[in-house]
Amino acid sequence: MSARPRKKDFIGPPEKLSGPYLLEAIKARSKECGACWEWHGPFTSGGVPMMRHRGERRPVRALILEWKGKPARTNRVASTSCENTACVNPEHTKELPKAKMLERSRKNTNQAARAAKISATQIRKLGKISDDAYMRIMGSTESGVSIGKDLGVDQSLVSAYRNGKRGRFRMANPFAGLLR
Ligand SMILES: [Zn+2]
């Protein structure tokens, strides 16, 4: 990961940032993850990477397409070829039809919602939980309130697991000391 360019290294004030300087600034705010550049700046609630550019809040990938001289056409949006929604690697940035993009995000949302629903049902109806939920309860410092809310159960159930009052198998919780 390259260091964020310092102000004095820019040619012209940052609001005029363009060309390779724009890419430098984007890269500096991303983390290389395999071939992807994962954005560490702000996102919209819909998960679109955003940055300030010439005094405006703009989608990072739209800026990249503009920089390439190929802004997204009507009914198309700047997206990724790698399906990593956080990725802002210019090589993975491409325009997609809006309909396809919506379908993609709907699919992701549905999967997450369904997974949460299934683990919640498992806990309530069967009194046991999925391995993923168990690992999350036992292997993280996340608060019981927040986990319970996600899984749709009372935090007391999360505490019961953490205190060893429930569970299919006992497991040392490396974070136990941090959970008071
Ligand atoms: Zn990528």
Backbone and ligand atoms as CSV (ligand in chain L), in Angstrom:
chain,resi,resn,atom,element,x,y,z
A,1,MET,N,N,0.848,-1.189,0.000
A,1,MET,CA,C,0.000,0.000,0.000
A,1,MET,C,C,0.880,1.233,0.000
A,2,SER,N,N,0.680,2.103,-0.943
A,2,SER,CA,C,1.507,3.302,-0.990
A,2,SER,C,C,0.954,4.344,-0.024
A,3,ALA,N,N,1.848,5.225,0.426
A,3,ALA,CA,C,1.410,6.243,1.379
A,3,ALA,C,C,0.511,7.255,0.678
A,4,ARG,N,N,-0.395,7.828,1.460
A,4,ARG,CA,C,-1.264,8.853,0.898
A,4,ARG,C,C,-0.401,10.034,0.435
A,5,PRO,N,N,-0.586,10.530,-0.777
A,5,PRO,CA,C,0.274,11.627,-1.240
A,5,PRO,C,C,0.076,12.852,-0.341
A,6,ARG,N,N,1.198,13.520,-0.046
A,6,ARG,CA,C,1.083,14.715,0.785
A,6,ARG,C,C,0.638,15.882,-0.068
A,7,LYS,N,N,0.024,16.864,0.610
A,7,LYS,CA,C,-0.551,17.996,-0.118
A,7,LYS,C,C,0.464,18.657,-1.033
A,8,LYS,N,N,1.709,18.806,-0.510
A,8,LYS,CA,C,2.698,19.541,-1.299
A,8,LYS,C,C,3.152,18.761,-2.534
A,9,ASP,N,N,2.842,17.431,-2.570
A,9,ASP,CA,C,3.221,16.634,-3.727
A,9,ASP,C,C,2.254,16.789,-4.898
A,10,PHE,N,N,1.085,17.340,-4.605
A,10,PHE,CA,C,0.121,17.521,-5.691
A,10,PHE,C,C,0.527,18.693,-6.572
A,11,ILE,N,N,0.236,18.569,-7.847
A,11,ILE,CA,C,0.385,19.738,-8.710
A,11,ILE,C,C,-0.955,20.441,-8.691
A,12,GLY,N,N,-0.955,21.635,-8.213
A,12,GLY,CA,C,-2.231,22.343,-8.079
A,12,GLY,C,C,-2.929,21.902,-6.810
A,13,PRO,N,N,-3.937,22.655,-6.386
A,13,PRO,CA,C,-4.657,22.322,-5.159
A,13,PRO,C,C,-5.428,21.002,-5.323
A,14,PRO,N,N,-5.659,20.264,-4.210
A,14,PRO,CA,C,-6.291,18.954,-4.309
A,14,PRO,C,C,-7.658,18.966,-5.002
A,15,GLU,N,N,-8.368,20.084,-4.941
A,15,GLU,CA,C,-9.692,20.073,-5.591
A,15,GLU,C,C,-9.582,19.998,-7.116
A,16,LYS,N,N,-8.353,20.234,-7.619
A,16,LYS,CA,C,-8.148,20.106,-9.072
A,16,LYS,C,C,-7.593,18.728,-9.422
A,17,LEU,N,N,-7.576,17.864,-8.397
A,17,LEU,CA,C,-7.018,16.525,-8.525
A,17,LEU,C,C,-7.565,15.788,-9.744
A,18,SER,N,N,-6.683,15.329,-10.605
A,18,SER,CA,C,-7.154,14.586,-11.771
A,18,SER,C,C,-6.032,13.695,-12.271
A,19,GLY,N,N,-6.281,12.937,-13.327
A,19,GLY,CA,C,-5.249,12.114,-13.943
A,19,GLY,C,C,-4.594,11.181,-12.964
A,20,PRO,N,N,-3.276,10.977,-13.092
A,20,PRO,CA,C,-2.577,10.026,-12.222
A,20,PRO,C,C,-2.685,10.413,-10.751
A,21,TYR,N,N,-2.835,11.714,-10.463
A,21,TYR,CA,C,-2.949,12.148,-9.070
A,21,TYR,C,C,-4.233,11.634,-8.462
A,22,LEU,N,N,-5.288,11.624,-9.251
A,22,LEU,CA,C,-6.567,11.097,-8.789
A,22,LEU,C,C,-6.399,9.611,-8.454
A,23,LEU,N,N,-5.760,8.866,-9.351
A,23,LEU,CA,C,-5.558,7.432,-9.110
A,23,LEU,C,C,-4.684,7.196,-7.891
A,24,GLU,N,N,-3.639,8.029,-7.721
A,24,GLU,CA,C,-2.769,7.931,-6.551
A,24,GLU,C,C,-3.589,8.098,-5.280
A,25,ALA,N,N,-4.458,9.136,-5.294
A,25,ALA,CA,C,-5.265,9.444,-4.118
A,25,ALA,C,C,-6.218,8.284,-3.832
A,26,ILE,N,N,-6.783,7.687,-4.874
A,26,ILE,CA,C,-7.708,6.562,-4.689
A,26,ILE,C,C,-6.942,5.358,-4.141
A,27,LYS,N,N,-5.787,5.093,-4.722
A,27,LYS,CA,C,-5.000,3.939,-4.292
A,27,LYS,C,C,-4.558,4.096,-2.839
A,28,ALA,N,N,-4.224,5.338,-2.476
A,28,ALA,CA,C,-3.739,5.589,-1.118
A,28,ALA,C,C,-4.838,5.347,-0.080
A,29,ARG,N,N,-6.097,5.443,-0.509
A,29,ARG,CA,C,-7.197,5.222,0.432
A,29,ARG,C,C,-7.771,3.816,0.308
A,30,SER,N,N,-7.044,2.934,-0.387
A,30,SER,CA,C,-7.519,1.570,-0.571
A,30,SER,C,C,-6.491,0.603,-0.024
A,31,LYS,N,N,-6.922,-0.636,0.145
A,31,LYS,CA,C,-6.013,-1.672,0.610
A,31,LYS,C,C,-5.987,-2.746,-0.462
A,32,GLU,N,N,-4.792,-3.127,-0.914
A,32,GLU,CA,C,-4.716,-4.172,-1.928
A,32,GLU,C,C,-5.102,-5.493,-1.300
A,33,CYS,N,N,-6.038,-6.157,-1.958
A,33,CYS,CA,C,-6.562,-7.410,-1.431
A,33,CYS,C,C,-6.627,-8.351,-2.621
A,34,GLY,N,N,-5.607,-9.198,-2.783
A,34,GLY,CA,C,-5.484,-9.945,-4.020
A,34,GLY,C,C,-5.272,-8.947,-5.137
A,35,ALA,N,N,-6.043,-9.091,-6.213
A,35,ALA,CA,C,-5.928,-8.154,-7.327
A,35,ALA,C,C,-6.807,-6.925,-7.109
A,36,CYS,N,N,-7.617,-6.931,-6.071
A,36,CYS,CA,C,-8.575,-5.834,-5.842
A,36,CYS,C,C,-7.962,-4.727,-4.987
A,37,TRP,N,N,-8.481,-3.509,-5.176
A,37,TRP,CA,C,-8.172,-2.391,-4.276
A,37,TRP,C,C,-9.438,-2.164,-3.457
A,38,GLU,N,N,-9.430,-2.544,-2.180
A,38,GLU,CA,C,-10.641,-2.368,-1.367
A,38,GLU,C,C,-10.662,-0.991,-0.744
A,39,TRP,N,N,-11.734,-0.270,-1.017
A,39,TRP,CA,C,-11.875,1.121,-0.595
A,39,TRP,C,C,-11.984,1.231,0.907
A,40,HIS,N,N,-11.193,2.128,1.514
A,40,HIS,CA,C,-11.262,2.362,2.953
A,40,HIS,C,C,-11.855,3.726,3.281
A,41,GLY,N,N,-12.382,4.393,2.275
A,41,GLY,CA,C,-13.046,5.674,2.496
A,41,GLY,C,C,-14.528,5.437,2.745
A,42,PRO,N,N,-15.340,6.487,2.622
A,42,PRO,CA,C,-16.779,6.366,2.894
A,42,PRO,C,C,-17.538,5.612,1.805
A,43,PHE,N,N,-18.671,5.056,2.210
A,43,PHE,CA,C,-19.591,4.371,1.296
A,43,PHE,C,C,-20.986,4.961,1.459
A,44,THR,N,N,-21.814,4.832,0.430
A,44,THR,CA,C,-23.235,5.152,0.612
A,44,THR,C,C,-23.859,4.013,1.400
A,45,SER,N,N,-25.103,4.209,1.869
A,45,SER,CA,C,-25.778,3.138,2.608
A,45,SER,C,C,-25.978,1.925,1.706
A,46,GLY,N,N,-25.963,2.155,0.392
A,46,GLY,CA,C,-26.095,1.039,-0.546
A,46,GLY,C,C,-24.762,0.369,-0.867
A,47,GLY,N,N,-23.675,0.820,-0.193
A,47,GLY,CA,C,-22.379,0.165,-0.363
A,47,GLY,C,C,-21.556,0.659,-1.547
A,48,VAL,N,N,-21.838,1.879,-2.021
A,48,VAL,CA,C,-21.065,2.428,-3.141
A,48,VAL,C,C,-19.922,3.289,-2.593
A,49,PRO,N,N,-18.653,2.970,-2.975
A,49,PRO,CA,C,-17.516,3.779,-2.508
A,49,PRO,C,C,-17.646,5.240,-2.975
A,50,MET,N,N,-17.435,6.175,-2.046
A,50,MET,CA,C,-17.614,7.598,-2.358
A,50,MET,C,C,-16.375,8.386,-1.963
A,51,MET,N,N,-16.132,9.485,-2.664
A,51,MET,CA,C,-15.064,10.397,-2.244
A,51,MET,C,C,-15.415,11.823,-2.644
A,52,ARG,N,N,-14.773,12.780,-1.973
A,52,ARG,CA,C,-14.964,14.185,-2.347
A,52,ARG,C,C,-14.057,14.491,-3.527
A,53,HIS,N,N,-14.611,15.131,-4.520
A,53,HIS,CA,C,-13.825,15.468,-5.693
A,53,HIS,C,C,-14.319,16.805,-6.226
A,54,ARG,N,N,-13.412,17.760,-6.322
A,54,ARG,CA,C,-13.769,19.112,-6.764
A,54,ARG,C,C,-14.992,19.643,-6.024
A,55,GLY,N,N,-14.971,19.424,-4.695
A,55,GLY,CA,C,-16.017,19.980,-3.842
A,55,GLY,C,C,-17.324,19.211,-3.866
A,56,GLU,N,N,-17.344,18.060,-4.536
A,56,GLU,CA,C,-18.592,17.295,-4.622
A,56,GLU,C,C,-18.365,15.893,-4.112
A,57,ARG,N,N,-19.416,15.270,-3.564
A,57,ARG,CA,C,-19.348,13.856,-3.192
A,57,ARG,C,C,-19.646,13.043,-4.430
A,58,ARG,N,N,-18.682,12.225,-4.869
A,58,ARG,CA,C,-18.871,11.464,-6.112
A,58,ARG,C,C,-18.562,9.982,-5.890
A,59,PRO,N,N,-19.246,9.093,-6.618
A,59,PRO,CA,C,-18.885,7.671,-6.548
A,59,PRO,C,C,-17.487,7.482,-7.129
A,60,VAL,N,N,-16.614,6.780,-6.398
A,60,VAL,CA,C,-15.224,6.618,-6.815
A,60,VAL,C,C,-15.133,5.982,-8.203
A,61,ARG,N,N,-15.940,4.938,-8.428
A,61,ARG,CA,C,-15.826,4.229,-9.709
A,61,ARG,C,C,-16.315,5.069,-10.888
A,62,ALA,N,N,-17.277,5.961,-10.635
A,62,ALA,CA,C,-17.719,6.862,-11.704
A,62,ALA,C,C,-16.573,7.795,-12.083
A,63,LEU,N,N,-15.822,8.275,-11.068
A,63,LEU,CA,C,-14.665,9.141,-11.336
A,63,LEU,C,C,-13.620,8.406,-12.167
A,64,ILE,N,N,-13.419,7.122,-11.852
A,64,ILE,CA,C,-12.423,6.338,-12.588
A,64,ILE,C,C,-12.828,6.210,-14.052
A,65,LEU,N,N,-14.116,5.911,-14.290
A,65,LEU,CA,C,-14.585,5.787,-15.677
A,65,LEU,C,C,-14.422,7.116,-16.415
A,66,GLU,N,N,-14.703,8.220,-15.710
A,66,GLU,CA,C,-14.531,9.537,-16.334
A,66,GLU,C,C,-13.056,9.773,-16.652
A,67,TRP,N,N,-12.198,9.349,-15.701
A,67,TRP,CA,C,-10.756,9.511,-15.917
A,67,TRP,C,C,-10.305,8.707,-17.137
A,68,LYS,N,N,-10.913,7.528,-17.332
A,68,LYS,CA,C,-10.575,6.706,-18.500
A,68,LYS,C,C,-11.163,7.291,-19.781
A,69,GLY,N,N,-11.976,8.335,-19.640
A,69,GLY,CA,C,-12.599,8.943,-20.811
A,69,GLY,C,C,-13.818,8.171,-21.288
A,70,LYS,N,N,-14.335,7.277,-20.400
A,70,LYS,CA,C,-15.499,6.473,-20.781
A,70,LYS,C,C,-16.549,6.510,-19.681
A,71,PRO,N,N,-17.151,7.681,-19.449
A,71,PRO,CA,C,-18.166,7.744,-18.391
A,71,PRO,C,C,-19.325,6.794,-18.691
A,72,ALA,N,N,-19.970,6.290,-17.629
A,72,ALA,CA,C,-21.080,5.337,-17.810
A,72,ALA,C,C,-22.173,5.974,-18.658
A,73,ARG,N,N,-22.692,5.199,-19.625
A,73,ARG,CA,C,-23.733,5.713,-20.503
A,73,ARG,C,C,-25.099,5.660,-19.823
A,74,THR,N,N,-26.115,6.192,-20.478
A,74,THR,CA,C,-27.468,6.217,-19.919
A,74,THR,C,C,-27.892,4.800,-19.523
A,75,ASN,N,N,-28.553,4.703,-18.362
A,75,ASN,CA,C,-29.036,3.410,-17.863
A,75,ASN,C,C,-27.928,2.417,-17.523
A,76,ARG,N,N,-26.705,2.945,-17.430
A,76,ARG,CA,C,-25.611,2.096,-16.989
A,76,ARG,C,C,-24.954,2.762,-15.799
A,77,VAL,N,N,-24.307,1.962,-14.960
A,77,VAL,CA,C,-23.635,2.514,-13.789
A,77,VAL,C,C,-22.222,1.958,-13.698
A,78,ALA,N,N,-21.362,2.714,-13.002
A,78,ALA,CA,C,-19.994,2.256,-12.782
A,78,ALA,C,C,-20.025,1.128,-11.769
A,79,SER,N,N,-19.469,-0.004,-12.140
A,79,SER,CA,C,-19.470,-1.161,-11.249
A,79,SER,C,C,-18.144,-1.896,-11.356
A,80,THR,N,N,-18.108,-3.161,-10.956
A,80,THR,CA,C,-16.852,-3.907,-11.003
A,80,THR,C,C,-17.022,-5.177,-11.831
A,81,SER,N,N,-15.917,-5.621,-12.411
A,81,SER,CA,C,-15.943,-6.895,-13.127
A,81,SER,C,C,-15.658,-8.033,-12.162
A,82,CYS,N,N,-15.162,-7.702,-10.944
A,82,CYS,CA,C,-14.736,-8.741,-10.000
A,82,CYS,C,C,-15.821,-9.074,-8.977
A,83,GLU,N,N,-16.935,-8.362,-8.990
A,83,GLU,CA,C,-18.053,-8.572,-8.053
A,83,GLU,C,C,-17.686,-8.258,-6.611
A,84,ASN,N,N,-16.510,-7.658,-6.387
A,84,ASN,CA,C,-16.151,-7.199,-5.043
A,84,ASN,C,C,-16.682,-5.765,-4.939
A,85,THR,N,N,-17.742,-5.568,-4.151
A,85,THR,CA,C,-18.427,-4.271,-4.151
A,85,THR,C,C,-17.552,-3.154,-3.579
A,86,ALA,N,N,-16.506,-3.521,-2.813
A,86,ALA,CA,C,-15.634,-2.495,-2.229
A,86,ALA,C,C,-14.462,-2.159,-3.150
A,87,CYS,N,N,-14.358,-2.869,-4.276
A,87,CYS,CA,C,-13.173,-2.741,-5.128
A,87,CYS,C,C,-13.205,-1.461,-5.977
A,88,VAL,N,N,-12.088,-0.737,-5.983
A,88,VAL,CA,C,-11.964,0.460,-6.819
A,88,VAL,C,C,-10.734,0.371,-7.727
A,89,ASN,N,N,-10.263,-0.852,-7.972
A,89,ASN,CA,C,-9.155,-1.031,-8.919
A,89,ASN,C,C,-9.638,-0.613,-10.315
A,90,PRO,N,N,-8.941,0.369,-10.939
A,90,PRO,CA,C,-9.387,0.841,-12.259
A,90,PRO,C,C,-9.504,-0.298,-13.272
A,91,GLU,N,N,-8.648,-1.330,-13.107
A,91,GLU,CA,C,-8.707,-2.452,-14.045
A,91,GLU,C,C,-9.958,-3.298,-13.859
A,92,HIS,N,N,-10.585,-3.202,-12.676
A,92,HIS,CA,C,-11.799,-3.985,-12.415
A,92,HIS,C,C,-13.053,-3.112,-12.549
A,93,THR,N,N,-12.846,-1.826,-12.835
A,93,THR,CA,C,-13.979,-0.905,-12.908
A,93,THR,C,C,-14.551,-0.899,-14.317
A,94,LYS,N,N,-15.842,-1.173,-14.412
A,94,LYS,CA,C,-16.462,-1.131,-15.731
A,94,LYS,C,C,-17.930,-0.745,-15.576
A,95,GLU,N,N,-18.533,-0.343,-16.683
A,95,GLU,CA,C,-19.943,0.013,-16.580
A,95,GLU,C,C,-20.801,-1.228,-16.745
A,96,LEU,N,N,-21.915,-1.252,-16.015
A,96,LEU,CA,C,-22.859,-2.368,-16.086
A,96,LEU,C,C,-24.243,-1.773,-16.296
A,97,PRO,N,N,-25.142,-2.500,-16.983
A,97,PRO,CA,C,-26.516,-2.010,-17.066
A,97,PRO,C,C,-27.102,-1.904,-15.656
A,98,LYS,N,N,-27.849,-0.823,-15.415
A,98,LYS,CA,C,-28.427,-0.563,-14.095
A,98,LYS,C,C,-29.202,-1.783,-13.595
A,99,ALA,N,N,-29.994,-2.403,-14.497
A,99,ALA,CA,C,-30.845,-3.526,-14.105
A,99,ALA,C,C,-30.002,-4.672,-13.544
A,100,LYS,N,N,-28.858,-4.914,-14.186
A,100,LYS,CA,C,-27.995,-6.005,-13.741
A,100,LYS,C,C,-27.405,-5.711,-12.367
A,101,MET,N,N,-27.036,-4.444,-12.174
A,101,MET,CA,C,-26.470,-3.992,-10.905
A,101,MET,C,C,-27.483,-4.175,-9.778
A,102,LEU,N,N,-28.749,-3.791,-10.041
A,102,LEU,CA,C,-29.797,-3.915,-9.031
A,102,LEU,C,C,-30.025,-5.381,-8.685
A,103,GLU,N,N,-30.004,-6.212,-9.721
A,103,GLU,CA,C,-30.207,-7.648,-9.517
A,103,GLU,C,C,-29.086,-8.203,-8.625
A,104,ARG,N,N,-27.862,-7.728,-8.897
A,104,ARG,CA,C,-26.711,-8.194,-8.133
A,104,ARG,C,C,-26.857,-7.806,-6.661
A,105,SER,N,N,-27.231,-6.541,-6.407
A,105,SER,CA,C,-27.308,-6.112,-5.007
A,105,SER,C,C,-28.493,-6.766,-4.311
A,106,ARG,N,N,-29.577,-7.018,-5.070
A,106,ARG,CA,C,-30.737,-7.680,-4.471
A,106,ARG,C,C,-30.352,-9.098,-4.054
A,107,LYS,N,N,-29.587,-9.761,-4.897
A,107,LYS,CA,C,-29.154,-11.125,-4.627
A,107,LYS,C,C,-28.322,-11.154,-3.345
A,108,ASN,N,N,-27.382,-10.204,-3.231
A,108,ASN,CA,C,-26.532,-10.158,-2.040
A,108,ASN,C,C,-27.350,-9.913,-0.786
A,109,THR,N,N,-28.293,-8.945,-0.872
A,109,THR,CA,C,-29.105,-8.595,0.288
A,109,THR,C,C,-29.960,-9.785,0.700
A,110,ASN,N,N,-30.579,-10.442,-0.301
A,110,ASN,CA,C,-31.432,-11.585,0.006
A,110,ASN,C,C,-30.654,-12.689,0.704
A,111,GLN,N,N,-29.432,-12.942,0.218
A,111,GLN,CA,C,-28.633,-14.003,0.817
A,111,GLN,C,C,-28.327,-13.702,2.270
A,112,ALA,N,N,-27.927,-12.457,2.549
A,112,ALA,CA,C,-27.586,-12.069,3.916
A,112,ALA,C,C,-28.816,-12.169,4.807
A,113,ALA,N,N,-29.952,-11.673,4.297
A,113,ALA,CA,C,-31.186,-11.682,5.083
A,113,ALA,C,C,-31.606,-13.123,5.368
A,114,ARG,N,N,-31.484,-13.973,4.349
A,114,ARG,CA,C,-31.905,-15.359,4.526
A,114,ARG,C,C,-31.007,-16.068,5.540
A,115,ALA,N,N,-29.697,-15.823,5.452
A,115,ALA,CA,C,-28.770,-16.456,6.385
A,115,ALA,C,C,-29.089,-16.050,7.813
A,116,ALA,N,N,-29.375,-14.759,8.033
A,116,ALA,CA,C,-29.684,-14.257,9.375
A,116,ALA,C,C,-30.967,-14.900,9.879
A,117,LYS,N,N,-31.942,-15.022,9.005
A,117,LYS,CA,C,-33.234,-15.579,9.370
A,117,LYS,C,C,-33.085,-17.051,9.750
A,118,ILE,N,N,-32.292,-17.766,8.962
A,118,ILE,CA,C,-32.099,-19.185,9.245
A,118,ILE,C,C,-31.432,-19.372,10.605
A,119,SER,N,N,-30.362,-18.616,10.889
A,119,SER,CA,C,-29.732,-18.836,12.196
A,119,SER,C,C,-30.663,-18.457,13.329
A,120,ALA,N,N,-31.472,-17.395,13.146
A,120,ALA,CA,C,-32.395,-16.981,14.193
A,120,ALA,C,C,-33.422,-18.084,14.432
A,121,THR,N,N,-33.929,-18.659,13.356
A,121,THR,CA,C,-34.930,-19.721,13.484
A,121,THR,C,C,-34.320,-20.924,14.171
A,122,GLN,N,N,-33.082,-21.238,13.768
A,122,GLN,CA,C,-32.413,-22.390,14.385
A,122,GLN,C,C,-32.319,-22.208,15.892
A,123,ILE,N,N,-31.969,-21.003,16.323
A,123,ILE,CA,C,-31.804,-20.774,17.755
A,123,ILE,C,C,-33.141,-20.893,18.472
A,124,ARG,N,N,-34.138,-20.222,17.927
A,124,ARG,CA,C,-35.431,-20.189,18.623
A,124,ARG,C,C,-36.112,-21.541,18.648
A,125,LYS,N,N,-36.179,-22.196,17.510
A,125,LYS,CA,C,-36.994,-23.404,17.396
A,125,LYS,C,C,-36.263,-24.643,17.904
A,126,LEU,N,N,-34.973,-24.745,17.598
A,126,LEU,CA,C,-34.265,-25.983,17.916
A,126,LEU,C,C,-33.382,-25.831,19.145
A,127,GLY,N,N,-33.224,-24.627,19.606
A,127,GLY,CA,C,-32.373,-24.426,20.769
A,127,GLY,C,C,-30.908,-24.658,20.459
A,128,LYS,N,N,-30.570,-24.694,19.181
A,128,LYS,CA,C,-29.141,-24.762,18.857
A,128,LYS,C,C,-28.853,-23.813,17.697
A,129,ILE,N,N,-27.614,-23.560,17.481
A,129,ILE,CA,C,-27.243,-22.536,16.514
A,129,ILE,C,C,-26.270,-23.075,15.489
A,130,SER,N,N,-26.169,-22.348,14.413
A,130,SER,CA,C,-25.226,-22.761,13.372
A,130,SER,C,C,-23.794,-22.555,13.855
A,131,ASP,N,N,-22.879,-23.246,13.231
A,131,ASP,CA,C,-21.468,-23.105,13.595
A,131,ASP,C,C,-20.992,-21.667,13.448
A,132,ASP,N,N,-21.470,-21.016,12.379
A,132,ASP,CA,C,-21.073,-19.624,12.128
A,132,ASP,C,C,-21.503,-18.723,13.277
A,133,ALA,N,N,-22.766,-18.898,13.689
A,133,ALA,CA,C,-23.289,-18.069,14.775
A,133,ALA,C,C,-22.532,-18.384,16.067
A,134,TYR,N,N,-22.235,-19.660,16.279
A,134,TYR,CA,C,-21.530,-20.078,17.495
A,134,TYR,C,C,-20.134,-19.464,17.545
A,135,MET,N,N,-19.447,-19.521,16.394
A,135,MET,CA,C,-18.106,-18.946,16.334
A,135,MET,C,C,-18.153,-17.441,16.568
A,136,ARG,N,N,-19.194,-16.823,16.080
A,136,ARG,CA,C,-19.311,-15.380,16.223
A,136,ARG,C,C,-19.556,-15.017,17.684
A,137,ILE,N,N,-20.388,-15.832,18.353
A,137,ILE,CA,C,-20.689,-15.571,19.757
A,137,ILE,C,C,-19.441,-15.809,20.613
A,138,MET,N,N,-18.756,-16.951,20.353
A,138,MET,CA,C,-17.648,-17.349,21.218
A,138,MET,C,C,-16.311,-16.737,20.804
A,139,GLY,N,N,-16.175,-16.411,19.547
A,139,GLY,CA,C,-14.861,-16.014,19.065
A,139,GLY,C,C,-14.703,-14.537,18.787
A,140,SER,N,N,-15.614,-13.715,19.281
A,140,SER,CA,C,-15.465,-12.289,19.002
A,140,SER,C,C,-15.724,-11.470,20.256
A,141,THR,N,N,-15.331,-10.215,20.192
A,141,THR,CA,C,-15.564,-9.316,21.317
A,141,THR,C,C,-16.811,-8.483,21.076
A,142,GLU,N,N,-17.536,-8.820,20.022
A,142,GLU,CA,C,-18.758,-8.088,19.690
A,142,GLU,C,C,-19.741,-8.191,20.853
A,143,SER,N,N,-20.494,-7.137,21.119
A,143,SER,CA,C,-21.395,-7.156,22.263
A,143,SER,C,C,-22.556,-8.113,22.028
A,144,GLY,N,N,-23.029,-8.719,23.121
A,144,GLY,CA,C,-24.154,-9.648,23.049
A,144,GLY,C,C,-25.386,-8.976,22.477
A,145,VAL,N,N,-25.574,-7.707,22.820
A,145,VAL,CA,C,-26.736,-6.956,22.324
A,145,VAL,C,C,-26.699,-6.902,20.805
A,146,SER,N,N,-25.523,-6.574,20.260
A,146,SER,CA,C,-25.398,-6.418,18.811
A,146,SER,C,C,-25.546,-7.756,18.091
A,147,ILE,N,N,-24.942,-8.826,18.652
A,147,ILE,CA,C,-25.078,-10.152,18.025
A,147,ILE,C,C,-26.533,-10.613,18.104
A,148,GLY,N,N,-27.136,-10.446,19.278
A,148,GLY,CA,C,-28.527,-10.876,19.474
A,148,GLY,C,C,-29.464,-10.183,18.508
A,149,LYS,N,N,-29.225,-8.894,18.319
A,149,LYS,CA,C,-30.061,-8.107,17.409
A,149,LYS,C,C,-29.956,-8.650,15.985
A,150,ASP,N,N,-28.719,-8.962,15.579
A,150,ASP,CA,C,-28.479,-9.501,14.235
A,150,ASP,C,C,-29.143,-10.862,14.049
A,151,LEU,N,N,-29.041,-11.701,15.085
A,151,LEU,CA,C,-29.551,-13.065,14.960
A,151,LEU,C,C,-31.038,-13.143,15.320
A,152,GLY,N,N,-31.578,-12.041,15.843
A,152,GLY,CA,C,-32.994,-12.024,16.194
A,152,GLY,C,C,-33.306,-12.773,17.483
A,153,VAL,N,N,-32.346,-12.813,18.420
A,153,VAL,CA,C,-32.599,-13.457,19.718
A,153,VAL,C,C,-32.246,-12.491,20.845
A,154,ASP,N,N,-32.680,-12.829,22.047
A,154,ASP,CA,C,-32.369,-11.989,23.198
A,154,ASP,C,C,-30.889,-12.140,23.549
A,155,GLN,N,N,-30.312,-11.032,24.017
A,155,GLN,CA,C,-28.880,-11.076,24.362
A,155,GLN,C,C,-28.598,-12.080,25.476
A,156,SER,N,N,-29.621,-12.425,26.284
A,156,SER,CA,C,-29.405,-13.378,27.378
A,156,SER,C,C,-28.984,-14.742,26.827
A,157,LEU,N,N,-29.483,-15.072,25.625
A,157,LEU,CA,C,-29.103,-16.351,25.025
A,157,LEU,C,C,-27.621,-16.321,24.645
A,158,VAL,N,N,-27.186,-15.160,24.112
A,158,VAL,CA,C,-25.774,-14.996,23.760
A,158,VAL,C,C,-24.919,-15.144,25.010
A,159,SER,N,N,-25.366,-14.526,26.122
A,159,SER,CA,C,-24.628,-14.623,27.389
A,159,SER,C,C,-24.584,-16.063,27.875
A,160,ALA,N,N,-25.705,-16.781,27.701
A,160,ALA,CA,C,-25.770,-18.165,28.158
A,160,ALA,C,C,-24.691,-18.999,27.477
A,161,TYR,N,N,-24.497,-18.757,26.192
A,161,TYR,CA,C,-23.436,-19.478,25.482
A,161,TYR,C,C,-22.071,-19.064,26.014
A,162,ARG,N,N,-21.925,-17.749,26.188
A,162,ARG,CA,C,-20.607,-17.255,26.609
A,162,ARG,C,C,-20.250,-17.711,28.011
A,163,ASN,N,N,-21.267,-17.883,28.863
A,163,ASN,CA,C,-20.995,-18.316,30.230
A,163,ASN,C,C,-20.903,-19.821,30.339
A,164,GLY,N,N,-21.042,-20.528,29.222
A,164,GLY,CA,C,-20.931,-21.984,29.243
A,164,GLY,C,C,-22.173,-22.673,29.763
A,165,LYS,N,N,-23.320,-21.938,29.849
A,165,LYS,CA,C,-24.557,-22.555,30.321
A,165,LYS,C,C,-25.281,-23.270,29.181
A,166,ARG,N,N,-24.906,-22.931,27.973
A,166,ARG,CA,C,-25.475,-23.610,26.810
A,166,ARG,C,C,-24.354,-23.952,25.853
A,167,GLY,N,N,-24.659,-24.763,24.868
A,167,GLY,CA,C,-23.640,-25.064,23.857
A,167,GLY,C,C,-23.454,-26.557,23.723
A,168,ARG,N,N,-23.171,-26.956,22.503
A,168,ARG,CA,C,-23.003,-28.379,22.225
A,168,ARG,C,C,-21.663,-28.870,22.708
A,169,PHE,N,N,-20.696,-27.978,22.689
A,169,PHE,CA,C,-19.384,-28.361,23.173
A,169,PHE,C,C,-18.776,-27.162,23.873
A,170,ARG,N,N,-17.914,-27.456,24.797
A,170,ARG,CA,C,-17.269,-26.378,25.535
A,170,ARG,C,C,-16.063,-25.901,24.761
A,171,MET,N,N,-15.806,-24.638,24.858
A,171,MET,CA,C,-14.721,-24.075,24.079
A,171,MET,C,C,-14.166,-22.914,24.886
A,172,ALA,N,N,-12.846,-22.882,24.991
A,172,ALA,CA,C,-12.253,-21.762,25.712
A,172,ALA,C,C,-12.457,-20.502,24.885
A,173,ASN,N,N,-12.982,-19.495,25.489
A,173,ASN,CA,C,-13.171,-18.239,24.775
A,173,ASN,C,C,-11.983,-17.331,25.045
A,174,PRO,N,N,-11.137,-17.137,24.032
A,174,PRO,CA,C,-9.901,-16.351,24.260
A,174,PRO,C,C,-10.188,-14.911,24.655
A,175,PHE,N,N,-11.414,-14.452,24.428
A,175,PHE,CA,C,-11.730,-13.054,24.724
A,175,PHE,C,C,-12.523,-12.899,26.009
A,176,ALA,N,N,-12.681,-14.042,26.755
A,176,ALA,CA,C,-13.560,-14.017,27.923
A,176,ALA,C,C,-13.253,-12.852,28.859
A,177,GLY,N,N,-11.967,-12.561,29.058
A,177,GLY,CA,C,-11.588,-11.501,29.970
A,177,GLY,C,C,-12.011,-10.126,29.530
A,178,LEU,N,N,-12.300,-9.998,28.250
A,178,LEU,CA,C,-12.627,-8.675,27.687
A,178,LEU,C,C,-14.119,-8.434,27.664
A,179,LEU,N,N,-14.896,-9.458,28.092
A,179,LEU,CA,C,-16.332,-9.396,27.840
A,179,LEU,C,C,-17.136,-8.930,29.045
A,180,ARG,N,N,-16.496,-8.507,30.103
A,180,ARG,CA,C,-17.220,-8.102,31.310
A,180,ARG,C,C,-18.012,-6.848,31.031
L,1,ZN,ZN,ZN,-11.617,-6.033,-7.871
